[in-house]
Structures are given as C-alpha cells and as structure tokens.
Amino acid sequence: MHDVSPLSVRTLKSLADVMISDQHFTARDFIEA
C-alpha cells in the first residue's frame, strides 16, 4: 500500500480535486437554475 509512487498519489489527488470542483460547479448551476 505504501510503495505507491508520489507521482501516482499526486495524479489521484489532482483527479479528486477535478471531480470535487466539477461537483461543486454542477451543484451551484443546479441551485441557480
């Protein structure tokens, strides 16, 4: 589990950030609609 390369961890974090921001934008658009 702990032998994951930092690059993979960074990629997963950036992917998670993109997904989270997408959800925030979608929720905001839905509320404002």
MDTraj code that builds the backbone (N, CA, C; nanometers):
import mdtraj as md
import numpy as np

residues = "MET HIS ASP VAL SER PRO LEU SER VAL ARG THR LEU LYS SER LEU ALA ASP VAL MET ILE SER ASP GLN HIS PHE THR ALA ARG ASP PHE ILE GLU ALA".split()
xyz = np.array([
    [0.0824, -0.1207, 0.0000],
    [0.0000, 0.0000, 0.0000],
    [0.0864, 0.1265, 0.0000],
    [0.1976, 0.1206, 0.0769],
    [0.2789, 0.2406, 0.0941],
    [0.3895, 0.2523, -0.0096],
    [0.3969, 0.1575, -0.1046],
    [0.5016, 0.1669, -0.2063],
    [0.4480, 0.2327, -0.3334],
    [0.3445, 0.3147, -0.3195],
    [0.2903, 0.3870, -0.4344],
    [0.3803, 0.5060, -0.4638],
    [0.4063, 0.5294, -0.5895],
    [0.4966, 0.6386, -0.6247],
    [0.4294, 0.7732, -0.5997],
    [0.5064, 0.8755, -0.5622],
    [0.4486, 1.0088, -0.5384],
    [0.3731, 1.0609, -0.6601],
    [0.4189, 1.0249, -0.7790],
    [0.3519, 1.0724, -0.8997],
    [0.2091, 1.0201, -0.9039],
    [0.1901, 0.8927, -0.8703],
    [0.0560, 0.8356, -0.8718],
    [-0.0317, 0.9038, -0.7677],
    [0.0254, 0.9281, -0.6502],
    [-0.0513, 0.9952, -0.5449],
    [-0.0923, 1.1346, -0.5908],
    [0.0009, 1.2053, -0.6524],
    [-0.0295, 1.3406, -0.6995],
    [-0.1383, 1.3352, -0.8066],
    [-0.1306, 1.2357, -0.8955],
    [-0.2307, 1.2236, -1.0010],
    [-0.3677, 1.1959, -0.9413],
    [-0.3719, 1.1050, -0.8432],
    [-0.5001, 1.0738, -0.7799],
    [-0.5563, 1.1979, -0.7112],
    [-0.4708, 1.2740, -0.6449],
    [-0.5178, 1.3939, -0.5751],
    [-0.5726, 1.4952, -0.6753],
    [-0.5020, 1.5165, -0.7852],
    [-0.5494, 1.6136, -0.8833],
    [-0.6804, 1.5664, -0.9458],
    [-0.6910, 1.4354, -0.9715],
    [-0.8158, 1.3822, -1.0260],
    [-0.9294, 1.4050, -0.9272],
    [-0.9040, 1.3798, -0.7991],
    [-1.0073, 1.4002, -0.6972],
    [-1.0462, 1.5478, -0.6918],
    [-0.9471, 1.6373, -0.7008],
    [-0.9772, 1.7806, -0.6973],
    [-1.0662, 1.8187, -0.8149],
    [-1.0374, 1.7655, -0.9329],
    [-1.1181, 1.7973, -1.0510],
    [-1.2605, 1.7474, -1.0311],
    [-1.2743, 1.6250, -0.9805],
    [-1.4082, 1.5696, -0.9602],
    [-1.4852, 1.6522, -0.8580],
    [-1.4173, 1.6925, -0.7501],
    [-1.4842, 1.7707, -0.6454],
    [-1.5279, 1.9063, -0.7015],
    [-1.4397, 1.9729, -0.7748],
    [-1.4749, 2.1039, -0.8296],
    [-1.5886, 2.0893, -0.9306],
    [-1.5878, 1.9818, -1.0099],
    [-1.6965, 1.9592, -1.1046],
    [-1.8284, 1.9439, -1.0304],
    [-1.8270, 1.8705, -0.9196],
    [-1.9497, 1.8518, -0.8423],
    [-1.9970, 1.9854, -0.7856],
    [-1.9036, 2.0684, -0.7390],
    [-1.9412, 2.1984, -0.6841],
    [-2.0047, 2.2845, -0.7937],
    [-1.9437, 2.2874, -0.9115],
    [-1.9990, 2.3673, -1.0205],
    [-2.1373, 2.3163, -1.0586],
    [-2.1529, 2.1837, -1.0654],
    [-2.2826, 2.1270, -1.1025],
    [-2.3880, 2.1636, -0.9996],
    [-2.3534, 2.1515, -0.8717],
    [-2.4495, 2.1832, -0.7656],
    [-2.4867, 2.3312, -0.7721],
    [-2.3883, 2.4177, -0.7937],
    [-2.4149, 2.5612, -0.7994],
    [-2.5064, 2.5926, -0.9180],
    [-2.4779, 2.5342, -1.0339],
    [-2.5623, 2.5584, -1.1508],
    [-2.7038, 2.5091, -1.1245],
    [-2.7153, 2.3938, -1.0579],
    [-2.8477, 2.3376, -1.0301],
    [-2.9256, 2.4288, -0.9356],
    [-2.8564, 2.4846, -0.8365],
    [-2.9237, 2.5717, -0.7390],
    [-2.9658, 2.7028, -0.8061],
    [-2.8787, 2.7566, -0.8902],
    [-2.9089, 2.8854, -0.9529],
    [-3.0123, 2.8708, -1.0639],
    [-3.0279, 2.7520, -1.1180],
    [-3.1206, 2.7315, -1.2296],
    [-3.2655, 2.7520, -1.1847],
])
top = md.Topology()
chain = top.add_chain()
for i, resn in enumerate(residues, 1):
    res = top.add_residue(resn, chain, resSeq=i)
    for name in ("N", "CA", "C"):
        top.add_atom(name, md.element.get_by_symbol(name[0]), res)
traj = md.Trajectory(xyz[None], top)
